[in-house]
Amino acid sequence: MQSSVVAVSKGGLSISSSATAVRNPRRIGACSFVASRRSISLMPEPRGFCAGARKVVSELNLGLEMANVRSGVEGMFRSRDRARYTAVHASSDDLEDVPSSKLEQKSSASVLPYVGVACLGAILFGYHLGVVNGALEYLAKDLGIAENTVLQGWIVSTSLAGATVGSFTGGALADKFGRTRTFILDSIPLAIGTYLSATSQDVRTMIVGRLLAGVGIGISSGLVPLYISEISPTEIRGALGSINQLFICIGILAALVAGLPLAGNPAWWRSMFGIAVIPSILLALGMLFSPESPRWLFQQGKIAEAETAIKRLYGKEKVAEIMLELKAGSVSSTEPDANWLDLFSRRYWKVVSVGAALFLFQQFAGINAVVYYSTSVFRKAGIASDVAASALVGAANVFGTAIASSLMDKKGRKSLLVTSFTGMAASMLLLSLSASWTALAPYAGTLAVAGTVMYVLSFSLGAGPVPALLLPEIFASRIRAKAVALSLGMHWVCNFVIGLYFLSVVNKFGISAVYLGFSSVCVLAVLYILGNVVETKGRSLEEIERALSS
């Protein structure tokens, strides 16, 4: 028979159901209650809470640097809890005497198929970003714009513009229609945009197709991690959130592999675009059979449907515990949604500034420079194939992301950020020395390749996936959507500035000096993270909000 620990604080209640919780209740407020099926006892507790010139490379780079945006914009669209929960309908008979480890294994295994369906959106995101990389030269000839770099740039950047629009409109759709229905709606622009791109006979049709596909991946950029975070058990939320980025990287690699037949068949570019229709349809079909987010259902006052979703996701043994936790979250969310000015108030500015700063450090840490110069770096080392160079960078990103997924809930978000930026600083220093120190000239090519691969690995360990995973966890529910949008706005502004001025800065100061500057930014990021970022591993979203609010 399991017991539940109910911690009472200013923010409300938090529930933890396990056999050991009774012996060691969480220290959240002034006191805690140990609740069993038959009795509730009070135990006093201490107080406190113990880009630039190469548009194609720029778009591929977005897959490396924006995978984090999709891999963890977990709660971007979460509205405040508006429902008023009246009763927990799960009876005490639902709490069976099953070991907690078995319950965790069962719930983890139950959600994996639905996480897999959602990750089709992540694959599409990566694929649409990477598919134009190999196809642009051939489609430009086919559409008669081989000499018009401006129109080629429009084909590349239109999807990014659409993604920006989709990322801001997807929130309203997700809150109004629910997560699974929005996935189904999202498959429409994804499929239509793909079809138009694959069958286009002129530039106008291609641009419209890319724009629609961009809107689709923009919607899924926040929707995928949101859905995953809301259906994932707390103990593996970080790992499953990182899987989102892993599938983005897989999508990018799939686009690179799909471009291999182009050399022998120039018309293959149409098939490259058309292939993406298949996962778009599978995403819609899969979501027809996937459970809705219990948190969204609870917010809409659909209590019975929320309980049904919880049973499908975790088993009936977890219904009472999760429903009580959702109730606790609603108790602490009685304020109205914040407006934009509230983000700059004394109450919220510090936590909002953390979000903006993390994306600023991420962008000015040099990922653009590394990806932009990776091809030339590999050529100097004797790797002449652009595809091989891109594949090596992509493989390093996938490998690092896989490691991050396994460590996210073990080492924590903060430690991964520190490790990541430290490795990036060392890599940038190595790249700077290899480009300027004459004593290293005989080994410059080898050192440059090593520095590039090490940088991408370090980036994918923390600086890539963690910011967007961490931010929705630390933002209160009433400011979450706007605060994440503001942070993402910082990302897009920084990305635009770097793309606009990067080559000019390189031409004026030299690549070695620029690399050294990026290394300094990484060091500053480590110092900032150590002093301002909080750890969130192992805590539910509601618990984190209550802790930070207090």
Stockholm file with secondary structure:
# STOCKHOLM 1.0

chainA/1-550         MQSSVVAVSKGGLSISSSATAVRNPRRIGACSFVASRRSISLMPEPRGFCAGARKVVSELNLGLEMANVRSGVEGMFRSRDRARYTAVHASSDDLEDVPSSKLEQKSSASVLPYVGVACLGAILFGYHLGVVNGALEYLAKDLGIAENTVLQGWIVSTSLAGATVGSFTGGALADKFGRTRTFILDSIPLAIGTYLSATSQDVRTMIVGRLLAGVGIGISSGLVPLYISEISPTEIRGALGSINQLFICIGILAALVAGLPLAGNPAWWRSMFGIAVIPSILLALGMLFSPESPRWLFQQGKIAEAETAIKRLYGKEKVAEIMLELKAGSVSSTEPDANWLDLFSRRYWKVVSVGAALFLFQQFAGINAVVYYSTSVFRKAGIASDVAASALVGAANVFGTAIASSLMDKKGRKSLLVTSFTGMAASMLLLSLSASWTALAPYAGTLAVAGTVMYVLSFSLGAGPVPALLLPEIFASRIRAKAVALSLGMHWVCNFVIGLYFLSVVNKFGISAVYLGFSSVCVLAVLYILGNVVETKGRSLEEIERALSS
#=GR chainA/1-550 SS CCCEEEEEETTEEEEEESTGGGTSCCCCSSEEEEECSSCEEEEECCSSCCCCSCHHHHHHHHHHHSHHHHHHCTTTTCCCCCCCCCCCCCCGGGSCCCCHHHHHHHHHHHHHHHHHHHHHHHHHHHHHHHHHHHHHHHHHHHTTCTTCHHHHHHHHHHHHHHHHHHHHHHHHHHHHHCHHHHHHHHHHHHHHHHHHHHHCSSHHHHHHHHHHHHHHHHHHHHHHHHHHHHHSCGGGHHHHHHHHHHHHHHHHHHHHHHTGGGGTCTTHHHHHHHTTHHHHHHHHHHHHTSCCCHHHHHHTTCHHHHHHHHHHHHCGGGHHHHHHHHHHHHHTCCSCCCCGGGGGSTTTHHHHHHHHHHHHHHHTTTHHHHHHHHHHHHHHTTCCCHHHHHHHHHHHHHHHHHHHHHHHHHHCHHHHHHHHHHHHHHHHHHHHHHHHCGGGGGGHHHHHHHHHHHHHHHIIIIITTHHHHHHHHHSCTTTHHHHHHHHHHHHHHHHHHHHHHHHHHHHHHCHHHHHHHHHHHHHHHHHHHHHHCCCCTTCCHHHHHHHHHC
#=GC SS_cons         CCCEEEEEETTEEEEEESTGGGTSCCCCSSEEEEECSSCEEEEECCSSCCCCSCHHHHHHHHHHHSHHHHHHCTTTTCCCCCCCCCCCCCCGGGSCCCCHHHHHHHHHHHHHHHHHHHHHHHHHHHHHHHHHHHHHHHHHHHTTCTTCHHHHHHHHHHHHHHHHHHHHHHHHHHHHHCHHHHHHHHHHHHHHHHHHHHHCSSHHHHHHHHHHHHHHHHHHHHHHHHHHHHHSCGGGHHHHHHHHHHHHHHHHHHHHHHTGGGGTCTTHHHHHHHTTHHHHHHHHHHHHTSCCCHHHHHHTTCHHHHHHHHHHHHCGGGHHHHHHHHHHHHHTCCSCCCCGGGGGSTTTHHHHHHHHHHHHHHHTTTHHHHHHHHHHHHHHTTCCCHHHHHHHHHHHHHHHHHHHHHHHHHHCHHHHHHHHHHHHHHHHHHHHHHHHCGGGGGGHHHHHHHHHHHHHHHIIIIITTHHHHHHHHHSCTTTHHHHHHHHHHHHHHHHHHHHHHHHHHHHHHCHHHHHHHHHHHHHHHHHHHHHHCCCCTTCCHHHHHHHHHC
//
